[in-house]
């Protein structure tokens, strides 16, 4: 049994970050919560960069276009630090093996011929291993997944990376989506200068770099499967999806929340 040491740095970081994200846990306690709420002053929206002055023609109903985050500045700094550490872990810099290698082993030993199931199980295992090896990030990762982490990884599994194995077998180019795939545009009506105005705001996924790295790991995995493991058959997407949990995002959110809860109890934070 672990003896509680209040001077332990992991305990201190866990306790501090658990407190830091109290409002996130209260706000994002179920599906359907609108993201945003903290304007990122001085940050230019991606669509404004893309269309320039013509953005008013593309979105004529909006009198104002801004960028917002679901996290405060202090929270966002912690989120970015955790995402960098997780990216290093998935690359194999801080973990026992890169995610790509884990996908290959999972496919070959457990899930074959289901590639997406191997991707999901390997991702879940990598998340749990990251939290166990670097528990100081557990409360932050829990907050990330409460806001959008599960949805982001769900889209990687079921949308962006879903055809990689088939494409590699066919010799097609494996692509990674551009920045707009990681930007959500929201509509709202707000009181500005004494009048109600239609506004639009972008919420950027802070895990864009992480998502791209996961997709690169998926690409490396399918290349190994096809070129080194002689896999020459990919199941239809409908069959792949049928082998997954009904809601991939909820499945991953629960996995992260359960691991976080176990670590918080282990370190005596709650």
ABEGO torsion letter per residue (X at the ends): XBBBBAABAAAAAAAAAAAAAAAAAAABABBGBBBEGBBBBGBBBAAAAAAEAAAAAABAABABBBBBBABBAAAAAAAAAAAAAAAAAAAGAABABBAAAAAAAAAAAAAOABAAAAAAAAAAAAAAAAAAABAAAAAAAAAAAAAAAAAAAAAAAAAAAAAAAAAAAAGBBBBBBBAAAABBBBBBBBBBGGBBBBBBBBBBBAAAAAAAAAAAAAAAAAAAAAAAAGBABBBBAAAAAAABBABAAAAAAAAAAAAAAAAAAAAGAX
